[in-house]
């Protein structure tokens, strides 16, 4: 296990480098979209295929993605009640931002840096459940409440949703990796080495991307919405995460297992809501503010 403070300092330094490069106009946010595509379509799938295909599954490991699926659906149900009186466009925005986490860009590099391969196999499973919530549930919710839909057109195009899912490289990577794992197929050494090269690039690229997208230009408008979403995310995330840490049986669930579960429930809002907000015509400024604030809060909480 690496020194925690040193790993966080390294991660913070890379994030700051990304932020400085953006401020110096060396890299723009538009370039960040290219980096994000490389991460989602190359380096992240490499980690998923490398780690997930080799995991020795047992019942306790299966619980990790299930916790995130149940938590996400629970948050959605509570949010539907709490935010029921908000206008349709604001309600959809709030619902999208309480579902799912940014596991890839913050948790992956930090967990790998601190706990190595053992921690990585746990966080990959966290992202398996999270990917379903982000790329399916969050997307469907965003579509249902989309301001782009007029009053006569409230139906969700499930064929379009299915096409989006099939085009999701991370999601398909999990399907392939699990198929390889359960079928007992042995991946050739050459392929493993290629995956390893791409996987090693993931941490640096994801942390740089966080810095590129980081912004401190927060508007005063809609602070009521922003504070309610953040309060709900972190209040429930911390409460349930800490409860699971102390109440899961120690003899069946190792210390690191419970630590990963706890920190995974206080991760920031998934970056995928930003392109979703563009597609469904939500207020992108509020979405961006929520994402940026959650990154700062989560990074601080994880360090603490």
PyMOL commands that set and color helices and strands:
alter all, ss='L'
color gray80, all
select helices_A, chain A and resi 4-23+29-52+59-82+88-98+103-144+158-166+169-183+189-213+223-247+255-264+272-280+284-303
alter helices_A, ss='H'
color red, helices_A
deselect
rebuild
show_as cartoon
